[in-house]
Amino acid sequence: MATSSYFLISVFLALVASQVIASDPSPLQDFCVADLHCPVKVNGFVCKDPMVVSADDFFKAANLDKPRDTMKSKVGSNVTLINVMQLPGLNTLGISLARIDYAPLGENPPHTHPRATEILTVLEGTLYVGFVTSNPNKLFAKVLNKGDVFLFPEGLIHFQFNPVYDKPAVAIAALSSQNPGVITIANAVFGSKPPISDDVLAKAFQVEKGTIDWLQAQFWENNHY
């Protein structure tokens, strides 16, 4: 009986520990400014010597009040991400943000953040947004207006689309990781290097291989700048 109880307690502690380390690690000091030039490789970044840390490590003149160019983007959007690479003071703090500009009828196409939950706030305009659950893939979608907020759970495919043909839109997103990552679905499936076999994709999408070959021949751009 004692052995059985010890085993159950061990399993429980292992499960709890796995949940604790399932996201960005919690800081063990006031801050751990990333040393982006340190050759040592760790999960995240090595801490800069706190004696040489300055206010500039927590500051970036990001000009997030300025509109971004959406005209060069084939999908009609421009994502300006502020993560640990742009703001080293974010290291170990588990947060980042992005400004997203949408041209009229522009979109931030279906994508996922493998390491972050996202909360989106509309600053200007109107957006049709949504996310899709894991199988059996239920869609949760909503039309947002200025001042509205919508949540995208970690790892789930989501999107934003400006349905207005003559007015742009702007949003700010907060993300629960210093480095949330992004996987744009179309880019990953049809624009990977080297490409996924057209036999695999033709079977998955139930189309002719020629359709897959045409899709893979397109230029799959990154709208994150």
Buried (B, 14 or more C-beta within 10 A) or exposed (E): EEEEEEEEEEEEEEEEEEEEEEBBEEEEEEBBBBBEEEEEEEEBBBBBEEEEBEEEBEEBEEEBEEEBEBEEBEBBBBBBBBBBBEBBBBBBBBBBBBBBBBBBEBBBBBBBBEBBBBBBBBBBBBBBBBBBEEEEEEEBEEEBEBEBEBEBEBBBBBBBBBBBEEEBBBBBBBBBBBBBEBBBEBBBBBBEEEBBEBEEBBEEEEBEEEEBEEBBEEEBEEBBE
